[in-house]
Amino acid sequence: MRLAMKALGGLSVLLVWGQASDGMAQTAQVIEGEITTEESYFLDQDGSYYNIHWFEGKAGEQVVITLESEAFDAYLIVVDEEYNSIAEDDNSGGGTDAQLVVTWPADGTYTILANTARGGETGAYRLSWEVMQGTGANHQATELSEANRLFEQGSQQYQTSQFNAALQSWEQALALYRAAGNRQGEAASLGNLGLAYLSLGQYQQAIALQEQSLTIAREIGNRQDEAKSLNNLGLAYNALGEYQQALVLHEQSLKIKREIGDRQGEAASLASLSQVYYLLGQHQQAITFQEQSLEIEHKIGNRQGIGISFASLGLIYHALGQYQQAIAFHKQSLDINRDIGDRRGEATSLGNLGNVYFAIGQYRQAIAFHEQSLVIEREIGDRRGVAASLGSLGNAYRSLGQYQQAIAFHEQSLDITRDIGDRQGEAASLGNLGNAYDDLGQYQQAIALHEQSLEIDRDIGNRQGEAASLGNLGNAYYSLGQYQQAIAFHEQSLDIEREIGDQQGEGNSLNNLGVALQNLDRYSEAEQQLLAAAQVYESIRADLGNNDANRVSIFEQQSNTYRTLQQAQIAQNKTTAALETAERGRARAFVELLHHRLNSDDTNPQINPPNLAQIQQIAQEQNATLVEYSITVDAFDLDDNPGKETTKESTLYIWVIPPNGEISFRQVDLTPLWRDDDLSLWELVQFTRDALGVRGLNLRNLNRLVAVRPRDPQKQKLTDDDQLLRKLHSLLIEPIADLLPQDPNERVIFIPQSSLFLVPFPALKNAAGEYLIQNHTILTAPSIQTLSLTRTQKRQSPLGDGALIVGNPTMPSIAPDFGETPQPLAQLPGAEQEAKAIADLLNTNALTGNATNKSAMVAQMQNAELIHLATHGLLDDIRGIGSAIALAPDPNFNPEPGQVNGLLTAEEIFDLNLKADLVVLSACDTGRGRITGDGVVGLSRSFIAAGVPSVLVSLWQVPDAPTANLMTEFYRQREQTGDNAQALRQAMLTTMAQHPEPSNWAAFTLIGEAE
């Protein structure tokens, strides 16, 4: 309850009620009024508006005062002549109306404040006043007062997860309202009973009660309560997984709220629609509706609603895998909840943050957030929240491999859900326990728990939960090697997901079916299921429109399906079909982005992946031999962990497509790598970089692509860079060496995947001790199809004029970690000398120091034909600023939260319109970034997206002298041949002669067009 008296002053009469005459109980007197921003009073405390009414009362007299509005949530306050609070109420009148039963303590003038419950709300209202007199009047008033008390008591019990107690209070209130003939109170009690049963997972009972509430609201003509009942019905059908019915109900509710001008209700309905689309996996629709809701909350000044909207947007971006964006929204929500003192909201925000950090693998940080959330939930008595936090802690400890601790938390969560009667929560806790036992290899125990979860989901009608439980059972039987049983469960799960319209779930079940069928050697059937899964995923991605970040994130979650599909096709000797799948499953977001930018008038960014004929045509147009890699994984039963399967890299697929279009396929067994050498392919690449002595500039040390773990000493055969480079050559090049061109001037374009993006291909060494660059001209590309698009981009885009050469800017200051003092990046005097030497060669001037401030450089970049940036490059970092290039700080910079003066981020480059034919990033790690299923998301991707067909980047920081030699030789060769790839090869060979260590010359890679 809020006390508003201190904020009120300067009271004046808007409408005055006369004293009621003596006699029998009289018909209620009614005042019609309106709260406006121009004429009503403003309450600083919460941003709400109010009107004032005076009347005379007699000692001992009982009155019923009701404030009704279809436009706002009513709040009623009564004070005496000294401004002492007599009573106040929010929702006892039913729905969002307010009602008080008051016995006057003395004769005098009393003041009624007709107030909005939330800030910013306005609109018409109806204020009624009835004196309870005559036979039975006192009894009637007492019953009504008791009904209101029970109603409020139930609300308080509900807020502390005492659902069964709340049911008792509201059932008693319902009986009293019915006895008094108070239809509005009856409808409100029925609606709240429906919410309680919804919380208890008794969805059909909830629906029946909400329908009764809806009927009464329509009979008495209360459109606001009608809209509220429709919304609550939508929530119940949503919980049942009947999403289409939920959408219909929420849309009906939204229509009424717009017609009656209920802005707060409109925001709530938009948020409910967003939630349904979120559960359907239609994330762009969910974002659109939630942003509309947020806009209204901002306009009406409802800070609690703003905080909820931020939290909802955070959940959607979390589902999309855009964790930095999700964290930002949840932090904004947390700040608001703390500012307004909403402790329940604060706990929710902390829990949401914990879930995001869990998703990015920072389990200790996740635990810290969930523990904070748990403390608050225990303090405020939110037992349902306590159960949820305990479950989240269990999941975090499970991911840390602390399975017994995880089980302990899940068992505590289960006990609470059972104690409060939360059957949906009970089913979820059982499922979490089942997953923990599955991880322990105790599959029978896991199955027993998932069966209990399934029984509850079916009993309460939770269709989405039922589908999830069936899927979990399928996974458990798969782990047991009982693939036919697994298939049966996944088929049942699939049927439900299709019935309720859960696209993401449908795609996952189709994928799981394909994997199980493949293990039964039913490859053709597996192929069909996996193709269907890919089609569903592609439909989901199409719903994301032109949002590149969303497309990248969601594709990351779907990419394994394409790898498994390749395995099924290869098993049937469909090697060319598998090549088409390999292309279909890589860089799709990037391809669609480039296609959209080349066809900006096309509202549909979809572009079909290339077929076999188109792949052959691209090889011919490039006049190059294309080499596409694809890494597959399988589950293995290892000797050191019998009975429990572990996922490991199994096979490397390689396709070679020469200019004549004759496609060859080879495959490499990767299992000896980890069985004999105790290395994954990821680790082999990382250890090779380590052996070369290369390190990138990584301020927070969070972007190591693999965790360096202790290796088996008996298997440490590969230690120095020579051995490691030869090993990579044996895996990546030797199987196809006979297919590569014999002429070293002919181009070879490598299409890597995953960790192979970080392989220094020029430095790979054959058995004769020759480096790959000595025999071949090398380029790389994210996919075959991107080569076609960058060539089209080169043909269509107008060229800029002149060269922009930048070296050693005045460095910006960056905090090494959150909360630490910013420190300037180290100066690069060698980069300055490099820039000046190149500028002399190109007959232009180099820009250095303060002359390279960010705003000036961005302006010049958009008109240059050639851009050379010799400065620091920063890696992508989920907690930080992302991939970026260091430039000089701007003198008049006004940073937004999270911005650093002088950093040109990949996101900012992405939005530029560049005319350059070539961009050279002569800086550390400019070729690295966040490796995703869509390729490397970093600086090179952003420059190509901004219109640049060729980008030269580095995979590590190269010493000053060899870099200067290599770069000046590169430009000298380029001036002579006009061929970027040939120029880079000759520059590497020249630098190698002076600085033979690969770390001095092999870092640079050319992406995109050769010429």
NORDAPE-V552585 format. One record per residue. SS is DSSP state (H for helix, E for strand, L for the rest). PHI is phi as a letter, one per 30 degrees, with the letter a starting at -180 (* if undefined). Layout:
# NORDAPE-V552585
SS;PHI
SS;PHI
This chain:
# NORDAPE-V552585
L;*
L;c
L;c
L;c
H;d
H;d
H;d
L;c
L;a
L;i
L;d
L;b
L;d
L;c
E;b
E;c
L;c
L;d
L;d
L;d
L;d
L;d
L;k
L;d
L;e
L;c
L;d
L;d
E;d
E;b
E;c
E;c
E;b
E;b
E;c
L;b
L;d
L;d
L;c
L;d
E;d
E;c
E;c
L;e
L;e
L;b
L;i
E;c
E;c
E;a
E;c
E;b
E;b
E;c
E;a
E;c
E;b
L;c
L;e
L;i
L;d
E;c
E;b
E;c
E;c
E;b
E;c
E;b
L;a
L;c
L;c
L;b
L;d
E;d
E;b
E;c
E;b
E;b
E;b
L;c
L;d
L;c
L;i
L;d
E;d
E;c
E;a
E;a
E;a
L;c
L;b
L;d
L;d
E;j
L;i
L;c
E;d
E;c
E;b
E;b
E;c
E;b
E;c
L;d
L;d
L;a
L;d
E;l
E;c
E;c
E;c
E;c
E;c
E;d
E;b
E;d
L;d
L;b
L;d
L;i
L;d
L;b
E;k
E;d
E;b
E;b
E;c
E;b
E;b
E;b
E;d
E;c
L;b
L;i
L;d
L;i
H;d
H;d
H;d
H;d
H;d
H;d
H;d
H;d
H;d
H;d
H;d
H;d
H;d
H;d
H;d
H;d
H;d
H;d
H;d
H;d
H;d
H;d
H;d
L;c
L;i
L;d
H;d
H;d
H;d
H;d
H;e
H;d
H;d
H;d
H;d
H;d
H;d
H;e
H;d
H;d
H;d
H;d
H;d
L;d
L;i
L;d
H;d
H;d
H;d
H;d
H;d
H;d
H;d
H;d
H;d
H;d
H;d
H;d
H;d
H;d
H;d
H;d
H;d
L;d
L;i
L;c
H;d
H;d
H;d
H;d
H;d
H;e
H;d
H;d
H;d
H;d
H;d
H;d
H;d
H;d
H;e
H;d
H;d
L;c
L;i
L;c
H;d
H;d
H;d
H;d
H;d
H;d
H;d
H;d
H;d
H;d
H;d
H;e
H;d
H;d
H;d
H;d
H;d
H;d
L;i
L;c
H;d
H;d
H;d
H;d
H;d
H;e
H;d
H;d
H;d
H;d
H;d
H;d
H;e
H;d
H;d
H;d
H;d
H;c
L;i
L;d
H;d
H;d
H;d
H;d
H;d
H;d
H;d
H;d
H;d
H;d
H;d
H;e
H;d
H;d
H;d
H;d
H;d
L;d
L;i
L;c
H;d
H;d
H;d
H;d
H;d
H;e
H;d
H;d
H;d
H;d
H;d
H;d
H;d
H;d
H;e
H;d
H;d
H;c
L;i
L;d
H;d
H;d
H;d
H;d
H;d
H;d
H;d
H;e
H;d
H;d
H;d
H;d
H;d
H;d
H;d
H;d
H;d
L;d
L;i
L;c
H;d
H;d
H;d
H;d
H;d
H;d
H;d
H;d
H;d
H;d
H;d
H;d
H;e
H;d
H;d
H;d
H;d
H;c
L;i
L;d
H;d
H;d
H;d
H;d
H;d
H;d
H;d
H;d
H;d
H;d
H;d
H;e
H;d
H;d
H;d
H;d
H;d
L;c
L;i
L;c
H;d
H;d
H;d
H;d
H;d
H;e
H;d
H;d
H;d
H;d
H;d
H;d
H;e
H;d
H;d
H;d
H;d
H;c
L;i
L;d
H;d
H;d
H;d
H;e
H;d
H;d
H;d
H;d
H;d
H;d
H;d
H;d
H;d
H;d
H;d
H;d
H;d
L;d
L;i
L;c
H;d
H;d
H;d
H;d
H;d
H;d
H;d
H;d
H;d
H;d
H;d
H;d
H;e
H;d
H;d
H;d
H;d
H;c
L;i
L;d
H;d
H;d
H;d
H;d
H;d
H;d
H;d
H;d
H;d
H;d
H;d
H;e
H;d
H;d
H;d
H;d
H;d
L;d
L;i
L;c
H;d
H;d
H;d
H;d
H;d
H;e
H;d
H;d
H;d
H;d
H;d
H;d
H;d
H;d
H;e
H;d
H;d
H;c
L;i
L;d
H;d
H;d
H;d
H;d
H;d
H;d
H;d
H;d
H;d
H;d
H;d
H;e
H;d
H;d
H;d
H;d
H;d
L;d
L;i
L;c
H;d
H;d
H;d
H;e
H;d
H;e
H;d
H;d
H;d
H;d
H;d
H;d
H;e
H;d
H;d
H;d
H;d
H;c
L;i
L;d
H;d
H;d
H;d
H;d
H;d
H;d
H;d
H;d
H;d
H;d
H;d
H;d
H;d
H;d
H;d
H;d
H;d
L;c
L;i
L;c
H;d
H;d
H;d
H;d
H;e
H;d
H;d
H;d
H;d
H;d
H;d
H;d
H;d
H;d
H;d
H;d
H;d
H;d
H;d
H;d
L;d
L;d
L;i
L;c
L;d
H;d
H;d
H;d
H;d
H;d
H;d
H;d
H;d
H;e
L;d
L;c
H;d
H;d
H;e
H;d
H;d
H;d
H;d
H;e
H;d
H;d
H;d
H;d
H;d
L;c
L;i
L;c
H;d
H;d
H;d
H;d
H;d
H;d
H;d
H;e
H;d
H;d
L;c
L;b
L;h
H;d
H;d
H;d
H;e
H;d
H;d
H;d
H;d
H;d
H;d
H;d
L;b
L;d
L;d
L;c
L;d
L;c
L;d
L;d
L;b
L;d
L;d
L;d
L;d
H;d
H;d
H;d
H;d
H;d
H;d
H;d
H;d
H;d
H;d
H;d
L;h
E;b
E;c
E;c
E;b
E;c
E;c
E;b
E;c
E;c
E;b
E;b
E;c
E;b
E;c
L;d
H;d
H;d
H;b
L;d
L;i
L;b
E;d
E;b
E;d
E;b
E;d
E;c
E;b
E;c
E;c
E;b
E;c
E;b
E;b
L;d
L;e
L;d
L;i
L;d
E;d
E;c
E;b
E;b
E;b
E;b
E;d
L;c
H;d
H;d
H;d
H;c
H;d
H;c
L;c
L;h
L;b
L;d
H;d
H;e
H;d
H;d
H;d
H;d
H;d
H;d
H;d
H;d
H;d
H;d
L;i
L;c
L;b
L;c
L;d
L;b
L;d
L;c
L;h
L;c
L;c
L;d
L;d
L;b
L;d
L;d
L;c
L;d
L;c
L;d
H;e
H;d
H;c
L;d
L;d
L;c
L;b
L;c
H;d
H;d
H;d
H;d
H;d
H;d
H;d
H;d
H;d
H;d
H;d
H;c
L;c
H;e
H;d
H;b
H;e
H;d
H;c
L;d
L;d
L;d
L;d
L;d
L;d
L;d
E;d
E;b
E;c
E;d
E;c
L;d
L;b
H;h
H;d
H;d
H;d
H;c
L;d
L;d
H;e
H;e
H;c
L;d
E;c
L;d
L;d
L;d
L;i
L;c
E;d
H;d
H;d
H;d
L;c
L;b
E;c
E;c
E;b
E;b
L;a
L;d
L;a
H;d
H;d
H;d
H;d
H;d
H;d
H;d
H;d
H;d
H;d
H;d
H;d
H;d
L;d
L;d
L;d
L;d
L;b
L;i
E;c
E;c
E;c
E;b
E;b
E;h
E;d
L;d
L;d
L;d
E;c
E;b
E;d
L;e
L;a
L;e
L;i
L;c
L;d
E;d
E;b
E;d
L;d
L;d
L;d
L;b
H;d
H;d
H;d
H;d
H;d
H;e
H;d
H;d
H;d
H;d
H;d
H;d
H;d
L;c
L;h
L;b
L;c
E;d
E;c
E;b
E;h
H;d
H;d
H;c
E;d
H;e
H;d
H;d
H;d
H;d
H;d
H;d
H;e
L;d
L;b
L;d
L;d
E;b
E;b
E;b
E;b
E;c
L;a
L;d
E;c
E;c
L;d
L;d
L;a
L;d
L;c
L;c
L;c
L;i
L;d
E;a
E;c
E;d
L;b
E;d
L;d
L;d
L;d
L;c
L;d
L;c
L;d
L;d
L;e
L;i
L;d
L;b
L;d
L;j
E;c
E;c
E;d
H;e
H;d
H;d
H;d
H;e
L;d
L;d
L;c
L;c
L;c
L;d
L;d
E;a
E;c
E;c
E;c
L;d
L;b
L;d
L;i
L;d
L;c
L;c
E;l
E;d
E;d
E;b
L;d
L;c
E;j
E;d
E;c
E;a
H;d
H;d
H;d
H;d
H;d
H;d
H;d
L;d
L;j
L;c
L;d
E;b
E;b
E;c
E;b
E;c
L;c
L;a
L;d
L;c
L;e
H;e
H;d
H;d
H;d
H;d
H;d
H;d
H;d
H;d
H;d
H;e
H;d
H;d
H;d
H;d
H;d
H;d
H;c
L;i
L;c
H;d
H;d
H;d
H;d
H;d
H;d
H;d
H;d
H;d
H;d
H;d
H;d
H;e
H;d
H;c
L;b
L;d
L;d
H;e
H;d
H;d
L;b
L;c
L;d
E;d
E;b
E;c
E;c
E;j
L;d
L;d
L;c
